[in-house]
Amino acid sequence: MSGMQATGLFVIYLVWGNWQKLIKIVTVKIMPSFFLPYANSRFHGICEGSGPQLLVCLHGFGESAMHFLPLVKHMGRRFTIVGLDLPFHGQTEWNENRPFSGHDLQALVAMILQRQERQQFSLLGYSMGGRLALCLAAAMAPQLQHLVLLAPDGIRNNPWHMFVTRTVLGRRLFKYFTWHPQLFFWLLLTVRKLGWLNESIYKFAFFSMDKLDKRLLVYKVWMCMRRMLPDLKKVKRLLAQYHIPTLLIYGKYDRIMPAVLGRRLADGSIKGEILVLNKGHQLMSEELGKEIMLKI
């Protein structure tokens, strides 16, 4: 065989090998995707798994429905998993000139139920999505089979969040800081030096606001979601009334949403359990799906 022939075969081998890798990547990444028209907006979602029960998933800040794909491996035979991109995330287009509301979320889930031909569903929310899940649980408790909350926001009121989203002065300051962040960073550092803020929350706040595009996303999402505040007493009353099994999962090293907060919900008045994993705030993995399946 000549050197040119050998070189040609080697190139063909490399090209074919790369195509095989590309085919494998495409096969892994392509999954059922859908859009829900809603008023002037359009919501994007994904649907995976083939189980007889429906699991609706609400993601955290800066993420998307794709975040829940690792759960399919261990949960996909029992559940059909539907993830929804929230406003200003993923491929969802929020075009309403008003904040997103509990009524909007309830209407969207009703559309998913109709699409899946189901009457009941289970609900999973992570971080910011946990706050929305608590609001939805109160609105749709009679149809809810399980509630799973991953390091959920909304169990404890955040005074800073309340100030900058619920007051006129706070909203004006928040908008100013978005475009002129120097004073914000000075205040953040000062509060940290005084010991009023732990290092994890300081780093989280800093890296969430260190660039203009990040600050704009925080501003838009916080303003859009400002009405999504759960009434914890009402949520607990309805979870108890309808005997809804509730699982709260936290990371042992999570300083943003520490596990101790879970006791405010799972205080003995509901059918609730707290699971603490050897992780931080980032909980999503295939192993998490396995842990959830052992508990529900």
C-alpha positions in Angstrom: 0.0 0.0 0.0 1.4 3.4 -0.9 1.8 6.2 1.6 -0.9 8.2 -0.2 -3.4 5.3 0.1 -2.6 4.8 3.8 -3.1 8.5 4.4 -6.4 8.5 2.6 -7.7 5.5 4.6 -6.5 7.2 7.8 -8.4 10.4 6.9 -11.6 8.4 6.1 -11.2 6.6 9.4 -11.0 9.9 11.3 -13.9 11.4 9.4 -16.1 8.3 10.0 -15.1 8.3 13.7 -16.0 11.9 14.1 -19.3 11.4 12.3 -20.1 8.5 14.7 -19.3 10.8 17.6 -21.5 13.5 16.1 -24.4 11.0 15.5 -24.1 9.9 19.1 -24.1 13.5 20.5 -27.2 14.4 18.3 -28.9 11.2 19.4 -28.4 12.0 23.1 -29.4 15.7 22.8 -32.5 15.5 20.7 -35.6 15.1 22.8 -39.3 15.8 22.5 -39.9 19.6 22.6 -43.2 21.5 22.5 -44.5 25.1 22.6 -47.7 26.3 24.4 -49.2 29.5 23.0 -50.5 31.6 25.9 -52.0 35.1 25.5 -49.3 37.1 23.7 -46.6 34.7 24.8 -45.2 31.3 24.0 -43.9 28.8 26.5 -41.4 26.1 25.7 -41.2 22.7 27.4 -39.7 19.3 27.0 -41.3 15.9 27.6 -39.3 12.8 28.5 -40.0 9.4 30.0 -42.9 7.0 29.4 -44.3 6.4 32.8 -48.1 6.4 33.6 -47.8 9.2 36.1 -47.1 12.9 35.2 -44.4 14.9 36.8 -44.3 18.7 36.1 -40.9 20.3 36.8 -40.1 24.0 37.4 -36.4 25.0 37.2 -34.2 27.4 39.1 -32.9 30.9 38.1 -30.7 31.0 35.0 -31.6 27.4 34.1 -34.2 25.7 31.8 -36.4 22.7 31.5 -33.3 20.8 30.1 -31.9 20.9 33.7 -34.2 18.0 34.6 -33.1 15.5 32.0 -30.8 13.6 34.3 -33.9 12.5 36.3 -35.2 10.5 33.3 -32.8 7.6 33.8 -34.3 6.5 37.2 -37.7 8.2 37.0 -38.7 7.9 33.4 -40.4 4.5 33.7 -42.8 5.6 36.4 -43.2 9.2 35.3 -43.7 11.2 32.1 -41.5 14.1 33.0 -42.6 17.6 31.6 -40.3 20.5 32.2 -41.4 24.1 31.4 -39.1 27.0 30.6 -40.1 29.9 32.8 -40.3 33.5 31.6 -36.9 34.9 30.4 -35.4 31.4 30.5 -34.8 28.8 27.8 -36.9 29.3 24.7 -39.9 30.7 26.4 -41.1 34.1 25.1 -42.9 36.2 27.7 -44.5 39.2 25.9 -47.0 40.3 28.5 -46.7 43.8 29.9 -47.3 42.7 33.5 -45.8 40.3 36.1 -46.2 36.5 35.8 -48.9 35.3 38.2 -50.1 32.2 39.9 -53.1 32.3 37.6 -50.7 32.1 34.6 -48.9 29.2 36.0 -52.1 27.3 36.9 -53.4 27.9 33.4 -50.2 26.6 31.8 -50.2 23.4 33.9 -53.9 22.9 33.0 -52.8 23.0 29.4 -50.1 20.4 30.1 -52.7 18.2 31.8 -55.0 18.5 28.9 -52.2 17.8 26.4 -51.2 14.7 28.5 -54.8 13.6 29.0 -54.3 13.5 32.8 -56.4 14.7 35.8 -53.7 14.5 38.4 -50.0 15.2 38.5 -46.9 15.3 40.8 -44.9 18.5 41.0 -41.1 19.2 41.4 -39.5 22.6 41.9 -35.9 23.5 42.2 -34.7 26.7 44.0 -36.8 29.6 42.4 -39.0 26.9 40.8 -39.6 25.7 44.4 -41.2 29.0 45.2 -43.5 28.7 42.2 -44.3 25.1 43.0 -45.4 26.1 46.5 -47.8 28.7 44.9 -49.1 26.1 42.5 -49.5 23.5 45.2 -51.9 25.8 47.0 -53.9 26.5 43.8 -54.1 22.9 42.6 -53.9 20.8 45.7 -56.9 18.5 44.9 -55.0 17.3 41.8 -51.6 16.9 43.3 -50.2 13.5 44.0 -46.6 14.3 45.2 -44.7 17.5 45.9 -40.9 17.4 45.7 -38.9 20.5 46.5 -35.2 20.8 45.8 -33.5 23.5 47.9 -36.7 25.6 47.5 -36.9 29.4 47.7 -40.1 30.8 49.2 -40.1 29.0 52.6 -38.3 32.0 54.2 -39.1 35.6 53.3 -36.1 37.4 51.9 -36.3 41.0 53.2 -34.1 42.3 50.4 -36.2 40.6 47.7 -39.4 41.9 49.3 -38.0 45.5 49.4 -36.8 45.6 45.8 -39.8 43.9 44.3 -42.7 45.0 46.4 -42.0 48.7 47.1 -41.8 51.7 44.6 -38.5 52.9 46.2 -37.0 49.4 46.1 -37.9 48.9 42.4 -36.3 52.2 41.5 -33.2 51.4 43.4 -33.0 48.0 41.9 -33.2 49.5 38.4 -30.6 52.1 39.2 -28.2 49.4 40.6 -28.7 47.3 37.5 -27.2 50.1 35.3 -24.9 51.7 38.0 -23.7 48.8 40.2 -20.8 50.4 42.0 -22.8 51.4 45.1 -24.3 47.9 45.1 -20.9 46.2 45.2 -19.7 48.6 47.9 -22.7 47.8 50.1 -22.3 44.1 49.4 -18.7 44.1 50.5 -19.5 46.3 53.5 -22.2 43.9 54.7 -19.8 41.0 54.2 -17.1 42.6 56.2 -19.5 43.4 59.1 -20.3 39.6 59.2 -23.9 40.1 58.3 -23.5 37.9 55.1 -21.8 34.5 54.8 -19.2 33.9 52.2 -21.4 31.6 50.0 -24.2 34.2 49.7 -21.7 37.0 49.1 -20.1 35.0 46.2 -23.5 34.0 44.8 -24.7 37.6 44.8 -21.5 39.0 43.4 -21.3 36.5 40.5 -25.0 36.9 39.8 -24.5 40.7 39.3 -20.9 41.2 38.1 -21.9 41.7 34.4 -24.6 43.8 32.8 -26.4 40.9 31.1 -26.5 39.1 34.4 -27.9 42.1 36.2 -30.5 42.6 33.5 -31.6 39.0 33.8 -31.9 39.2 37.6 -33.9 42.5 37.3 -36.3 41.2 34.6 -36.9 37.8 36.4 -37.4 39.4 39.9 -39.8 42.0 38.5 -41.7 39.4 36.5 -41.9 36.9 39.4 -42.6 39.5 42.1 -46.2 38.3 42.7 -45.2 34.6 43.1 -45.0 34.6 46.9 -46.5 31.5 48.6 -48.7 31.7 51.7 -46.9 29.1 53.7 -49.8 28.7 56.2 -52.2 28.1 53.4 -49.9 25.7 51.7 -49.4 23.6 54.8 -53.1 23.5 55.5 -53.9 22.2 52.0 -51.0 19.7 51.9 -52.4 18.3 55.2 -56.0 18.4 54.1 -55.3 16.4 50.9 -52.6 14.2 52.5 -50.1 15.1 49.8 -46.7 13.4 50.4 -44.0 16.1 50.4 -40.3 15.6 50.0 -37.8 18.4 50.6 -34.2 17.8 49.5 -31.3 19.9 50.5 -27.5 19.9 50.1 -25.5 19.5 53.3 -23.1 22.3 52.2 -25.7 24.6 50.9 -25.4 28.0 52.6 -27.9 29.7 50.2 -30.9 27.4 51.1 -29.8 25.5 54.2 -31.7 22.4 55.2 -32.9 23.9 58.5 -35.4 25.9 56.5 -37.2 22.8 55.6 -38.6 22.5 59.1 -40.7 25.5 58.5 -42.8 23.4 56.1 -42.2 19.8 57.3 -43.0 20.7 60.9 -45.1 17.6 61.6 -48.4 19.2 60.4 -48.0 17.6 56.9 -46.9 14.3 55.5 -43.4 15.6 54.9 -39.8 14.4 54.9 -36.5 16.1 54.6 -33.6 14.5 52.8 -30.1 16.0 53.1 -27.5 15.0 50.4 -23.8 15.3 50.5 -23.9 18.3 48.1 -24.1 22.0 47.9 -26.9 24.0 46.2 -26.4 22.2 42.9 -28.4 19.0 43.4 -29.3 17.8 39.9 -27.9 14.5 38.8 -28.9 11.0 37.8 -28.3 9.9 41.3 -30.8 12.4 42.6 -33.5 10.7 40.5 -32.6 7.4 42.2 -32.9 9.1 45.7 -36.3 10.5 44.8 -37.6 7.2 43.7 -36.6 5.6 47.0 -38.7 8.1 48.8 -41.9 8.5 46.8 
